[in-house]
């Protein structure tokens, strides 16, 4: 009886799967591009500002992928992502600073040397919204409750009316007059409520208003106005209130907003136009800042994020970001269209220093206000290093 031939099993070496490494490399490259795309002028490379807006989503993707690589012990992927995250750390800090109470500066003993400044795009106190325009304004109620020393308003006019005469604001008129005896309302929507007297000067060429909200939808020039406060002890301080071109994402999508003829129908086209306009206007605003006194606080609706080209141009080499210096965590100020970005900025230079910064939740606008507490005589308490 013959023996059966033994069976031999052939094992083939399994080919390694590098899918996660390839994905990690692509994500890492995109993350770094998004972090530093703000260095590029949008007029020269139009995808650059879109990359800037994609930074936070891409950062979240990179962190999730990092966790997966660690769980699966994919060391090459892990190394790629760690290097990328370290490379974008300065950008991450611009969006999410982590200043603690341990690093906070002490408040001056002299209350007159402390100034609380709020910047707030109030959406004309909902003048264009029939469901809210006759009810007491939640945004004005928020301002009165928080009680900053100075409030810089954007979109503060509508239908040719000053903000203080709007139906939703009228119930608070006596409180406003008592708490803020000094106020101004510009036809371009840039307004101020102040506990201190001031003089005001328009910056740039006069705007041609084409919107019931009071701002220049054509944006033939940027919208900005200077307010020189008369503070105690003869302290000199200029506030610059501004609003740059918006993305126009709401146009044609609600019954409360009419599309003007010059607005492009495509959302992508509107955004490209807005990026180009803001870049030019930022350069003009920067010139006005250069011509201003040494002590200046620049507040407003930038309609762009930290590290963007517009932000970099306006900051220049001398303006500090109050939220970066004393804020805590990620604080978005725009609250519509699922676009959770901080597009309202508070910048400053000179013998002033930010002590506290707060994003105030509330109101009925599509923006949340930013409020910063300043030491306005910091020169007597040591020098300030400028934060880029």
Secondary structure, DSSP 4 states (H G I P E B T S, - for coil): -PPPPPP-PPPPPPPP--HHHHHHHHHHHHHHHHHHGGGS-TTT-THHHHHHHTHHHHHHHHHHHHHHHHHHT-HHHHHHHHHHHHHTHHHHHHHEEE--TTTPPPPPS-GGGEEEEEEEE-GGGGTT-TTTTTSPPHHHHHHHHH--SEEEEES--BTTB-GGGSHHHHTTHHHHHHH--EEEE-TTS-EEEESS-EEEEEESSPP---STTSS-SS-SS-EEEEEEEE-GGG-EEEEEEEE-----TTTTTSTT-PPPTTS-SSHHHHHHHHHHHHHHHHHHHHHHHHTS-SSEEEEEE-SS-TTSHHHHHHHTTTPEEHHHHH-EEE---B-STT-----EEEEEESS-EEEEEEEEP-SSSSB-EEEEEEETTGGGG---PPP-
